[in-house]
Amino acid sequence: MPEIRVHNTLTRRRERLEPLEPGHVRMYVCGMTVYDLCHLGHARVLVVFDTFVRYLR
């Protein structure tokens, strides 16, 4: 698998993704915060993380 780089919000830099357990990535997605009418932007969170999980598999 090619090297994956992600944005670290703590350091504000792109860093190499290094799982704590080799070959096993864990993710938590809290989902969307819906406070008004539903729109396409709410689906973005689900689509982005679903696509990333499918890529890793």
C-alpha positions in Angstrom: 0.0 0.0 0.0 1.3 3.5 -0.8 2.2 5.9 2.0 -0.8 7.7 3.4 -0.3 11.3 4.7 -3.0 13.0 6.8 -3.4 16.5 8.3 -2.5 16.6 12.0 -4.6 19.4 13.5 -2.4 19.5 16.6 0.9 20.2 14.6 -0.9 21.7 11.6 1.2 19.6 9.3 0.8 16.7 7.0 2.2 13.5 8.6 2.6 9.9 7.7 -0.2 7.7 8.9 1.3 5.2 11.3 -1.2 2.9 13.0 -0.6 2.0 16.7 -1.1 -1.7 15.6 0.7 -2.5 12.4 -1.9 -3.3 9.7 -4.8 -2.2 11.8 -6.3 1.3 11.6 -9.0 2.5 14.0 -11.1 5.6 13.4 -13.9 7.4 15.2 -16.3 9.6 13.3 -18.7 11.6 15.5 -20.9 12.3 12.6 -22.7 15.5 11.5 -24.1 18.3 13.7 -27.5 19.0 12.2 -28.9 22.3 13.5 -31.1 23.4 10.6 -32.5 22.0 7.3 -30.6 19.0 5.9 -28.3 19.7 3.0 -25.7 17.9 0.9 -22.9 19.1 3.2 -24.2 16.8 5.9 -23.5 13.8 3.7 -19.9 14.8 3.1 -18.7 13.5 6.4 -20.2 10.1 5.8 -19.1 9.9 2.2 -15.5 11.0 2.9 -14.9 8.5 5.8 -16.7 5.7 4.0 -14.5 6.2 1.0 -11.4 6.2 3.2 -12.4 3.0 5.0 -13.0 1.3 1.6 -9.6 2.4 0.4 -7.9 1.0 3.4 -9.6 -2.4 3.1 
